[in-house]
């Protein structure tokens, strides 16, 4: 069974988004996504200062099995990227919602956050995808 | 319809993630492909390879048949139990399959061929065998377990019958020996020492559990692929197929040209290619920086044109992306690979990348 924290928001492309107190949003990939991809071996992150649109491919996670685009669940300016993943991509497997975060951005349109799924909706979405 | 090996339930119990492989439901990994890979390099892992096809060849003219059928020469097999790796070619010199053949008696050889090519292999074998009055018998009632790694033999030997233990412990590399209806061979597809054991399907679950209890870790086909790639071993369907000759697949060493009077299927086409000097070759690549090489990525060589990666992955041992690539014959020491829209520099090297746990390539 996948680990799906209920306080996070989720995209259909399996990214999670966490609204921070300062208004920024932290983004990663879901536990289900890391499990499907398998052992991570390379992570390509966006540039700090880069502006990304919602649903724009802006990072790549590569496992032994395959490369997979990461899409911005909300649009905005990239404030910070998780540099530690360059040397330890396996952190995404070990702690997808914590130390395995990918980037943090300043959302341009807060409504985009509301359009994402909640934890329960994402769980149902995963169940429907499995069939 | 998907085929299941006798170990299917064991894979589920071991937490295996099952995928379709050549029509078989096989474990790709049991949690972490990289951990399984490293465990084979450092200790001992086991693979269910029961999907592979075991074929017994019987008849007084079996050796003569194989001398004609295979690009390698079975006359290199003089001692009973000795194995030979060979390509089986079509008339154009293309590879129908690569296989291992064991010489057992003059009227009995055993062959192990790939699962993905089973149907066409059996059809070809039967077609060619008729003239030699050789009987071709598939052995679907047999399972096959590979135990590989520096500690593989030590962990396996105590589980064999007393008689087999002695015989198996004295087995030289690339030899096999029968123990009743079990066949124990010191072969593999990982670049490590170990055994490949062909046994009755009804014995497979019990033996698998004994191996697991002895500390041999179940290892999936994902690790099998990265292990063979590091070991410099080709994969049929990726690195060669019926449109590629062994000379274009870095398998020239498996073609026995001598004696010149031995006629084997594909020889004429192959000799022509050898004289003309083929236009392409298969080489090893190691990516200089970060990134991952994948099958079918484009390879660009200075002035010589383009090539393609036939097998690419991440090497857990070297912590770098490695690959085999088919490139123009004049390709030198360096090239570029198009990885997700970017050209990344790579070095051209001679596989193997890793043997017996040791890197063979300077980084």
Interface residues (C-beta under 8 A of the other chain):
Chain A: X38 X39 X41 X42 X60 X62 X64 X65 X66 X67 X86 X90 X93
Chain B: X28 X29 X32 X33 X34 X35 X222 X226 X290 X291 X292 X294 X313 X314 X316 X321 X340
